[in-house]
Amino acid sequence: MPDALYRPVKIGSLELEGNIFLAPMAGYTDCVFRSICADYGADFSFTELASAEALMRGGSQLLL
């Protein structure tokens, strides 16, 4: 990545070294995948998406 595009990011009180983020992708971003991405330079990653409706209803199908 060109150096001009890679820069530090501040989100509220959180300060990150760079701006390479891993989006929350249901069915793909398990713990192992996020660890591999971090090893290869991801500065910030999310857990998998969870279904808000399932959380509200107490269902067992939380992941989308």
PDB file with SEQRES, HELIX, SHEET and CRYST1 records, atoms N, CA, C and O in Angstrom:
SEQRES   1 A   64  MET PRO ASP ALA LEU TYR ARG PRO VAL LYS ILE GLY SER          
SEQRES   2 A   64  LEU GLU LEU GLU GLY ASN ILE PHE LEU ALA PRO MET ALA          
SEQRES   3 A   64  GLY TYR THR ASP CYS VAL PHE ARG SER ILE CYS ALA ASP          
SEQRES   4 A   64  TYR GLY ALA ASP PHE SER PHE THR GLU LEU ALA SER ALA          
SEQRES   5 A   64  GLU ALA LEU MET ARG GLY GLY SER GLN LEU LEU LEU              
HELIX    1 AA1 CYS A   31  ASP A   39  1                                   9    
HELIX    2 AA2 ALA A   52  ARG A   57  1                                   6    
SHEET    1 AA1 2 VAL A   9  ILE A  11  0                                        
SHEET    2 AA1 2 LEU A  14  LEU A  16 -1                                        
SHEET    1 AA2 2 PHE A  21  LEU A  22  0                                        
SHEET    2 AA2 2 PHE A  44  SER A  45  1                                        
CRYST1    1.000    1.000    1.000  90.00  90.00  90.00 P 1           1          
ATOM      1  N   MET A   1       0.851  -1.177   0.000  1.00  0.00           N  
ATOM      2  CA  MET A   1       0.000   0.000   0.000  1.00  0.00           C  
ATOM      3  C   MET A   1       0.891   1.232   0.000  1.00  0.00           C  
ATOM      4  O   MET A   1       1.862   1.286   0.754  1.00  0.00           O  
ATOM      5  N   PRO A   2       0.580   2.221  -0.829  1.00  0.00           N  
ATOM      6  CA  PRO A   2       1.386   3.447  -0.839  1.00  0.00           C  
ATOM      7  C   PRO A   2       1.352   4.130   0.526  1.00  0.00           C  
ATOM      8  O   PRO A   2       0.313   4.177   1.184  1.00  0.00           O  
ATOM      9  N   ASP A   3       2.489   4.650   0.933  1.00  0.00           N  
ATOM     10  CA  ASP A   3       2.585   5.291   2.249  1.00  0.00           C  
ATOM     11  C   ASP A   3       1.619   6.452   2.414  1.00  0.00           C  
ATOM     12  O   ASP A   3       1.191   6.731   3.534  1.00  0.00           O  
ATOM     13  N   ALA A   4       1.261   7.137   1.333  1.00  0.00           N  
ATOM     14  CA  ALA A   4       0.358   8.280   1.418  1.00  0.00           C  
ATOM     15  C   ALA A   4      -1.042   7.871   1.876  1.00  0.00           C  
ATOM     16  O   ALA A   4      -1.766   8.691   2.441  1.00  0.00           O  
ATOM     17  N   LEU A   5      -1.431   6.627   1.645  1.00  0.00           N  
ATOM     18  CA  LEU A   5      -2.767   6.160   2.024  1.00  0.00           C  
ATOM     19  C   LEU A   5      -2.814   5.543   3.416  1.00  0.00           C  
ATOM     20  O   LEU A   5      -3.877   5.492   4.035  1.00  0.00           O  
ATOM     21  N   TYR A   6      -1.682   5.076   3.909  1.00  0.00           N  
ATOM     22  CA  TYR A   6      -1.627   4.408   5.211  1.00  0.00           C  
ATOM     23  C   TYR A   6      -1.263   5.441   6.276  1.00  0.00           C  
ATOM     24  O   TYR A   6      -0.192   6.046   6.233  1.00  0.00           O  
ATOM     25  N   ARG A   7      -2.174   5.631   7.233  1.00  0.00           N  
ATOM     26  CA  ARG A   7      -1.919   6.633   8.261  1.00  0.00           C  
ATOM     27  C   ARG A   7      -2.628   6.244   9.559  1.00  0.00           C  
ATOM     28  O   ARG A   7      -3.537   5.415   9.547  1.00  0.00           O  
ATOM     29  N   PRO A   8      -2.217   6.834  10.660  1.00  0.00           N  
ATOM     30  CA  PRO A   8      -2.861   6.560  11.947  1.00  0.00           C  
ATOM     31  C   PRO A   8      -4.312   7.031  11.951  1.00  0.00           C  
ATOM     32  O   PRO A   8      -4.691   7.935  11.206  1.00  0.00           O  
ATOM     33  N   VAL A   9      -5.116   6.397  12.807  1.00  0.00           N  
ATOM     34  CA  VAL A   9      -6.540   6.725  12.922  1.00  0.00           C  
ATOM     35  C   VAL A   9      -6.879   6.871  14.400  1.00  0.00           C  
ATOM     36  O   VAL A   9      -6.397   6.109  15.239  1.00  0.00           O  
ATOM     37  N   LYS A  10      -7.709   7.853  14.705  1.00  0.00           N  
ATOM     38  CA  LYS A  10      -8.212   8.011  16.072  1.00  0.00           C  
ATOM     39  C   LYS A  10      -9.733   7.973  16.023  1.00  0.00           C  
ATOM     40  O   LYS A  10     -10.362   8.765  15.320  1.00  0.00           O  
ATOM     41  N   ILE A  11     -10.323   7.041  16.781  1.00  0.00           N  
ATOM     42  CA  ILE A  11     -11.775   6.895  16.882  1.00  0.00           C  
ATOM     43  C   ILE A  11     -12.125   7.083  18.356  1.00  0.00           C  
ATOM     44  O   ILE A  11     -11.953   6.168  19.161  1.00  0.00           O  
ATOM     45  N   GLY A  12     -12.608   8.248  18.700  1.00  0.00           N  
ATOM     46  CA  GLY A  12     -12.851   8.557  20.107  1.00  0.00           C  
ATOM     47  C   GLY A  12     -11.534   8.527  20.860  1.00  0.00           C  
ATOM     48  O   GLY A  12     -10.592   9.229  20.492  1.00  0.00           O  
ATOM     49  N   SER A  13     -11.460   7.724  21.906  1.00  0.00           N  
ATOM     50  CA  SER A  13     -10.216   7.606  22.665  1.00  0.00           C  
ATOM     51  C   SER A  13      -9.310   6.490  22.144  1.00  0.00           C  
ATOM     52  O   SER A  13      -8.191   6.323  22.630  1.00  0.00           O  
ATOM     53  N   LEU A  14      -9.783   5.728  21.161  1.00  0.00           N  
ATOM     54  CA  LEU A  14      -9.004   4.630  20.581  1.00  0.00           C  
ATOM     55  C   LEU A  14      -8.063   5.168  19.510  1.00  0.00           C  
ATOM     56  O   LEU A  14      -8.507   5.818  18.563  1.00  0.00           O  
ATOM     57  N   GLU A  15      -6.775   4.903  19.653  1.00  0.00           N  
ATOM     58  CA  GLU A  15      -5.785   5.320  18.666  1.00  0.00           C  
ATOM     59  C   GLU A  15      -5.171   4.080  18.019  1.00  0.00           C  
ATOM     60  O   GLU A  15      -4.634   3.213  18.708  1.00  0.00           O  
ATOM     61  N   LEU A  16      -5.256   4.003  16.688  1.00  0.00           N  
ATOM     62  CA  LEU A  16      -4.725   2.868  15.936  1.00  0.00           C  
ATOM     63  C   LEU A  16      -3.522   3.312  15.116  1.00  0.00           C  
ATOM     64  O   LEU A  16      -3.457   4.454  14.661  1.00  0.00           O  
ATOM     65  N   GLU A  17      -2.567   2.400  14.930  1.00  0.00           N  
ATOM     66  CA  GLU A  17      -1.370   2.715  14.162  1.00  0.00           C  
ATOM     67  C   GLU A  17      -1.673   2.951  12.692  1.00  0.00           C  
ATOM     68  O   GLU A  17      -1.005   3.750  12.036  1.00  0.00           O  
ATOM     69  N   GLY A  18      -2.673   2.261  12.177  1.00  0.00           N  
ATOM     70  CA  GLY A  18      -2.968   2.365  10.753  1.00  0.00           C  
ATOM     71  C   GLY A  18      -4.447   2.266  10.461  1.00  0.00           C  
ATOM     72  O   GLY A  18      -5.263   2.097  11.367  1.00  0.00           O  
ATOM     73  N   ASN A  19      -4.790   2.373   9.181  1.00  0.00           N  
ATOM     74  CA  ASN A  19      -6.187   2.412   8.764  1.00  0.00           C  
ATOM     75  C   ASN A  19      -6.611   1.200   7.933  1.00  0.00           C  
ATOM     76  O   ASN A  19      -7.449   1.325   7.039  1.00  0.00           O  
ATOM     77  N   ILE A  20      -6.043   0.039   8.219  1.00  0.00           N  
ATOM     78  CA  ILE A  20      -6.470  -1.185   7.544  1.00  0.00           C  
ATOM     79  C   ILE A  20      -7.416  -1.930   8.483  1.00  0.00           C  
ATOM     80  O   ILE A  20      -6.994  -2.495   9.492  1.00  0.00           O  
ATOM     81  N   PHE A  21      -8.709  -1.920   8.130  1.00  0.00           N  
ATOM     82  CA  PHE A  21      -9.754  -2.513   8.964  1.00  0.00           C  
ATOM     83  C   PHE A  21     -10.311  -3.757   8.293  1.00  0.00           C  
ATOM     84  O   PHE A  21     -10.368  -3.837   7.065  1.00  0.00           O  
ATOM     85  N   LEU A  22     -10.717  -4.715   9.092  1.00  0.00           N  
ATOM     86  CA  LEU A  22     -11.381  -5.913   8.604  1.00  0.00           C  
ATOM     87  C   LEU A  22     -12.851  -5.795   8.963  1.00  0.00           C  
ATOM     88  O   LEU A  22     -13.198  -5.741  10.143  1.00  0.00           O  
ATOM     89  N   ALA A  23     -13.714  -5.755   7.967  1.00  0.00           N  
ATOM     90  CA  ALA A  23     -15.146  -5.578   8.183  1.00  0.00           C  
ATOM     91  C   ALA A  23     -15.766  -6.819   8.824  1.00  0.00           C  
ATOM     92  O   ALA A  23     -15.232  -7.920   8.686  1.00  0.00           O  
ATOM     93  N   PRO A  24     -16.896  -6.647   9.528  1.00  0.00           N  
ATOM     94  CA  PRO A  24     -17.590  -7.802  10.097  1.00  0.00           C  
ATOM     95  C   PRO A  24     -18.322  -8.569   9.004  1.00  0.00           C  
ATOM     96  O   PRO A  24     -19.327  -8.092   8.477  1.00  0.00           O  
ATOM     97  N   MET A  25     -17.828  -9.743   8.664  1.00  0.00           N  
ATOM     98  CA  MET A  25     -18.411 -10.549   7.588  1.00  0.00           C  
ATOM     99  C   MET A  25     -18.942 -11.847   8.172  1.00  0.00           C  
ATOM    100  O   MET A  25     -18.164 -12.692   8.616  1.00  0.00           O  
ATOM    101  N   ALA A  26     -20.225 -12.009   8.175  1.00  0.00           N  
ATOM    102  CA  ALA A  26     -20.847 -13.201   8.749  1.00  0.00           C  
ATOM    103  C   ALA A  26     -20.403 -14.455   8.006  1.00  0.00           C  
ATOM    104  O   ALA A  26     -20.441 -14.509   6.777  1.00  0.00           O  
ATOM    105  N   GLY A  27     -19.987 -15.448   8.756  1.00  0.00           N  
ATOM    106  CA  GLY A  27     -19.594 -16.722   8.167  1.00  0.00           C  
ATOM    107  C   GLY A  27     -18.150 -16.794   7.700  1.00  0.00           C  
ATOM    108  O   GLY A  27     -17.698 -17.852   7.263  1.00  0.00           O  
ATOM    109  N   TYR A  28     -17.415 -15.688   7.783  1.00  0.00           N  
ATOM    110  CA  TYR A  28     -16.035 -15.679   7.296  1.00  0.00           C  
ATOM    111  C   TYR A  28     -15.025 -15.263   8.353  1.00  0.00           C  
ATOM    112  O   TYR A  28     -13.903 -15.768   8.365  1.00  0.00           O  
ATOM    113  N   THR A  29     -15.400 -14.359   9.234  1.00  0.00           N  
ATOM    114  CA  THR A  29     -14.413 -13.803  10.161  1.00  0.00           C  
ATOM    115  C   THR A  29     -14.405 -14.511  11.509  1.00  0.00           C  
ATOM    116  O   THR A  29     -14.721 -13.912  12.537  1.00  0.00           O  
ATOM    117  N   ASP A  30     -14.045 -15.781  11.498  1.00  0.00           N  
ATOM    118  CA  ASP A  30     -13.895 -16.472  12.767  1.00  0.00           C  
ATOM    119  C   ASP A  30     -12.567 -16.050  13.408  1.00  0.00           C  
ATOM    120  O   ASP A  30     -11.794 -15.305  12.807  1.00  0.00           O  
ATOM    121  N   CYS A  31     -12.315 -16.520  14.602  1.00  0.00           N  
ATOM    122  CA  CYS A  31     -11.129 -16.110  15.359  1.00  0.00           C  
ATOM    123  C   CYS A  31      -9.831 -16.392  14.601  1.00  0.00           C  
ATOM    124  O   CYS A  31      -8.923 -15.561  14.604  1.00  0.00           O  
ATOM    125  N   VAL A  32      -9.737 -17.536  13.962  1.00  0.00           N  
ATOM    126  CA  VAL A  32      -8.520 -17.900  13.226  1.00  0.00           C  
ATOM    127  C   VAL A  32      -8.302 -16.963  12.045  1.00  0.00           C  
ATOM    128  O   VAL A  32      -7.179 -16.516  11.813  1.00  0.00           O  
ATOM    129  N   PHE A  33      -9.357 -16.661  11.295  1.00  0.00           N  
ATOM    130  CA  PHE A  33      -9.239 -15.767  10.158  1.00  0.00           C  
ATOM    131  C   PHE A  33      -8.793 -14.381  10.602  1.00  0.00           C  
ATOM    132  O   PHE A  33      -7.924 -13.781   9.971  1.00  0.00           O  
ATOM    133  N   ARG A  34      -9.382 -13.861  11.689  1.00  0.00           N  
ATOM    134  CA  ARG A  34      -8.993 -12.545  12.196  1.00  0.00           C  
ATOM    135  C   ARG A  34      -7.547 -12.549  12.655  1.00  0.00           C  
ATOM    136  O   ARG A  34      -6.841 -11.561  12.457  1.00  0.00           O  
ATOM    137  N   SER A  35      -7.092 -13.629  13.261  1.00  0.00           N  
ATOM    138  CA  SER A  35      -5.696 -13.728  13.688  1.00  0.00           C  
ATOM    139  C   SER A  35      -4.743 -13.700  12.498  1.00  0.00           C  
ATOM    140  O   SER A  35      -3.707 -13.037  12.545  1.00  0.00           O  
ATOM    141  N   ILE A  36      -5.088 -14.413  11.441  1.00  0.00           N  
ATOM    142  CA  ILE A  36      -4.266 -14.414  10.230  1.00  0.00           C  
ATOM    143  C   ILE A  36      -4.211 -13.000   9.633  1.00  0.00           C  
ATOM    144  O   ILE A  36      -3.143 -12.527   9.246  1.00  0.00           O  
ATOM    145  N   CYS A  37      -5.356 -12.338   9.563  1.00  0.00           N  
ATOM    146  CA  CYS A  37      -5.388 -10.970   9.024  1.00  0.00           C  
ATOM    147  C   CYS A  37      -4.539 -10.029   9.870  1.00  0.00           C  
ATOM    148  O   CYS A  37      -3.848  -9.169   9.324  1.00  0.00           O  
ATOM    149  N   ALA A  38      -4.577 -10.175  11.179  1.00  0.00           N  
ATOM    150  CA  ALA A  38      -3.743  -9.342  12.058  1.00  0.00           C  
ATOM    151  C   ALA A  38      -2.265  -9.614  11.799  1.00  0.00           C  
ATOM    152  O   ALA A  38      -1.453  -8.690  11.783  1.00  0.00           O  
ATOM    153  N   ASP A  39      -1.918 -10.886  11.595  1.00  0.00           N  
ATOM    154  CA  ASP A  39      -0.524 -11.230  11.294  1.00  0.00           C  
ATOM    155  C   ASP A  39      -0.044 -10.591   9.989  1.00  0.00           C  
ATOM    156  O   ASP A  39       1.138 -10.282   9.839  1.00  0.00           O  
ATOM    157  N   TYR A  40      -0.972 -10.396   9.050  1.00  0.00           N  
ATOM    158  CA  TYR A  40      -0.618  -9.825   7.748  1.00  0.00           C  
ATOM    159  C   TYR A  40      -0.901  -8.326   7.655  1.00  0.00           C  
ATOM    160  O   TYR A  40      -0.870  -7.760   6.563  1.00  0.00           O  
ATOM    161  N   GLY A  41      -1.175  -7.677   8.791  1.00  0.00           N  
ATOM    162  CA  GLY A  41      -1.226  -6.222   8.791  1.00  0.00           C  
ATOM    163  C   GLY A  41      -2.545  -5.548   9.089  1.00  0.00           C  
ATOM    164  O   GLY A  41      -2.599  -4.318   9.077  1.00  0.00           O  
ATOM    165  N   ALA A  42      -3.614  -6.283   9.358  1.00  0.00           N  
ATOM    166  CA  ALA A  42      -4.875  -5.619   9.708  1.00  0.00           C  
ATOM    167  C   ALA A  42      -4.704  -4.913  11.048  1.00  0.00           C  
ATOM    168  O   ALA A  42      -4.239  -5.510  12.018  1.00  0.00           O  
ATOM    169  N   ASP A  43      -5.080  -3.646  11.095  1.00  0.00           N  
ATOM    170  CA  ASP A  43      -4.929  -2.865  12.316  1.00  0.00           C  
ATOM    171  C   ASP A  43      -6.122  -3.009  13.255  1.00  0.00           C  
ATOM    172  O   ASP A  43      -5.988  -2.810  14.462  1.00  0.00           O  
ATOM    173  N   PHE A  44      -7.284  -3.351  12.709  1.00  0.00           N  
ATOM    174  CA  PHE A  44      -8.502  -3.412  13.508  1.00  0.00           C  
ATOM    175  C   PHE A  44      -9.460  -4.398  12.865  1.00  0.00           C  
ATOM    176  O   PHE A  44      -9.647  -4.373  11.648  1.00  0.00           O  
ATOM    177  N   SER A  45     -10.072  -5.267  13.664  1.00  0.00           N  
ATOM    178  CA  SER A  45     -11.040  -6.211  13.105  1.00  0.00           C  
ATOM    179  C   SER A  45     -12.218  -6.361  14.060  1.00  0.00           C  
ATOM    180  O   SER A  45     -12.122  -6.037  15.244  1.00  0.00           O  
ATOM    181  N   PHE A  46     -13.324  -6.855  13.528  1.00  0.00           N  
ATOM    182  CA  PHE A  46     -14.557  -7.045  14.279  1.00  0.00           C  
ATOM    183  C   PHE A  46     -14.842  -8.529  14.405  1.00  0.00           C  
ATOM    184  O   PHE A  46     -14.268  -9.351  13.692  1.00  0.00           O  
ATOM    185  N   THR A  47     -15.739  -8.860  15.325  1.00  0.00           N  
ATOM    186  CA  THR A  47     -16.235 -10.228  15.406  1.00  0.00           C  
ATOM    187  C   THR A  47     -17.275 -10.421  14.306  1.00  0.00           C  
ATOM    188  O   THR A  47     -17.590  -9.481  13.577  1.00  0.00           O  
ATOM    189  N   GLU A  48     -17.802 -11.617  14.186  1.00  0.00           N  
ATOM    190  CA  GLU A  48     -18.846 -11.865  13.196  1.00  0.00           C  
ATOM    191  C   GLU A  48     -20.094 -11.064  13.533  1.00  0.00           C  
ATOM    192  O   GLU A  48     -20.314 -10.687  14.684  1.00  0.00           O  
ATOM    193  N   LEU A  49     -20.903 -10.810  12.516  1.00  0.00           N  
ATOM    194  CA  LEU A  49     -22.176 -10.131  12.740  1.00  0.00           C  
ATOM    195  C   LEU A  49     -23.106 -11.028  13.544  1.00  0.00           C  
ATOM    196  O   LEU A  49     -23.103 -12.249  13.386  1.00  0.00           O  
ATOM    197  N   ALA A  50     -23.886 -10.419  14.391  1.00  0.00           N  
ATOM    198  CA  ALA A  50     -24.888 -11.168  15.151  1.00  0.00           C  
ATOM    199  C   ALA A  50     -26.266 -10.622  14.798  1.00  0.00           C  
ATOM    200  O   ALA A  50     -26.418  -9.430  14.531  1.00  0.00           O  
ATOM    201  N   SER A  51     -27.241 -11.475  14.798  1.00  0.00           N  
ATOM    202  CA  SER A  51     -28.600 -11.071  14.486  1.00  0.00           C  
ATOM    203  C   SER A  51     -29.213 -10.352  15.684  1.00  0.00           C  
ATOM    204  O   SER A  51     -29.372 -10.946  16.751  1.00  0.00           O  
ATOM    205  N   ALA A  52     -29.558  -9.068  15.513  1.00  0.00           N  
ATOM    206  CA  ALA A  52     -30.174  -8.303  16.596  1.00  0.00           C  
ATOM    207  C   ALA A  52     -31.528  -8.908  16.984  1.00  0.00           C  
ATOM    208  O   ALA A  52     -31.892  -8.926  18.160  1.00  0.00           O  
ATOM    209  N   GLU A  53     -32.263  -9.400  15.993  1.00  0.00           N  
ATOM    210  CA  GLU A  53     -33.564 -10.007  16.281  1.00  0.00           C  
ATOM    211  C   GLU A  53     -33.398 -11.256  17.143  1.00  0.00           C  
ATOM    212  O   GLU A  53     -34.165 -11.469  18.082  1.00  0.00           O  
ATOM    213  N   ALA A  54     -32.402 -12.082  16.826  1.00  0.00           N  
ATOM    214  CA  ALA A  54     -32.162 -13.286  17.625  1.00  0.00           C  
ATOM    215  C   ALA A  54     -31.731 -12.922  19.044  1.00  0.00           C  
ATOM    216  O   ALA A  54     -32.108 -13.600  20.000  1.00  0.00           O  
ATOM    217  N   LEU A  55     -30.949 -11.863  19.184  1.00  0.00           N  
ATOM    218  CA  LEU A  55     -30.553 -11.425  20.525  1.00  0.00           C  
ATOM    219  C   LEU A  55     -31.774 -10.983  21.336  1.00  0.00           C  
ATOM    220  O   LEU A  55     -31.895 -11.311  22.517  1.00  0.00           O  
ATOM    221  N   MET A  56     -32.671 -10.239  20.697  1.00  0.00           N  
ATOM    222  CA  MET A  56     -33.857  -9.749  21.393  1.00  0.00           C  
ATOM    223  C   MET A  56     -34.810 -10.882  21.749  1.00  0.00           C  
ATOM    224  O   MET A  56     -35.447 -10.840  22.802  1.00  0.00           O  
ATOM    225  N   ARG A  57     -34.918 -11.878  20.903  1.00  0.00           N  
ATOM    226  CA  ARG A  57     -35.853 -12.984  21.132  1.00  0.00           C  
ATOM    227  C   ARG A  57     -35.221 -14.143  21.889  1.00  0.00           C  
ATOM    228  O   ARG A  57     -35.913 -15.095  22.249  1.00  0.00           O  
ATOM    229  N   GLY A  58     -33.912 -14.075  22.136  1.00  0.00           N  
ATOM    230  CA  GLY A  58     -33.233 -15.138  22.866  1.00  0.00           C  
ATOM    231  C   GLY A  58     -33.027 -16.388  22.031  1.00  0.00           C  
ATOM    232  O   GLY A  58     -32.915 -17.484  22.581  1.00  0.00           O  
ATOM    233  N   GLY A  59     -32.975 -16.247  20.722  1.00  0.00           N  
ATOM    234  CA  GLY A  59     -32.815 -17.395  19.834  1.00  0.00           C  
ATOM    235  C   GLY A  59     -31.393 -17.946  19.832  1.00  0.00           C  
ATOM    236  O   GLY A  59     -30.454 -17.293  20.288  1.00  0.00           O  
ATOM    237  N   SER A  60     -31.258 -19.162  19.308  1.00  0.00           N  
ATOM    238  CA  SER A  60     -29.949 -19.790  19.260  1.00  0.00           C  
ATOM    239  C   SER A  60     -29.191 -19.485  17.979  1.00  0.00           C  
ATOM    240  O   SER A  60     -27.991 -19.752  17.906  1.00  0.00           O  
ATOM    241  N   GLN A  61     -29.851 -18.934  16.966  1.00  0.00           N  
ATOM    242  CA  GLN A  61     -29.220 -18.594  15.682  1.00  0.00           C  
ATOM    243  C   GLN A  61     -28.767 -17.146  15.709  1.00  0.00           C  
ATOM    244  O   GLN A  61     -29.358 -16.300  15.039  1.00  0.00           O  
ATOM    245  N   LEU A  62     -27.715 -16.847  16.483  1.00  0.00           N  
ATOM    246  CA  LEU A  62     -27.261 -15.467  16.630  1.00  0.00           C  
ATOM    247  C   LEU A  62     -26.463 -14.968  15.431  1.00  0.00           C  
ATOM    248  O   LEU A  62     -26.564 -13.801  15.053  1.00  0.00           O  
ATOM    249  N   LEU A  63     -25.663 -15.862  14.831  1.00  0.00           N  
ATOM    250  CA  LEU A  63     -24.831 -15.422  13.710  1.00  0.00           C  
ATOM    251  C   LEU A  63     -25.641 -15.372  12.446  1.00  0.00           C  
ATOM    252  O   LEU A  63     -26.469 -16.246  12.190  1.00  0.00           O  
ATOM    253  N   LEU A  64     -25.402 -14.339  11.645  1.00  0.00           N  
ATOM    254  CA  LEU A  64     -26.140 -14.182  10.390  1.00  0.00           C  
ATOM    255  C   LEU A  64     -25.650 -15.151   9.342  1.00  0.00           C  
ATOM    256  O   LEU A  64     -26.161 -15.158   8.222  1.00  0.00           O  
TER     257      LEU A  64                                                      
END                                                                             
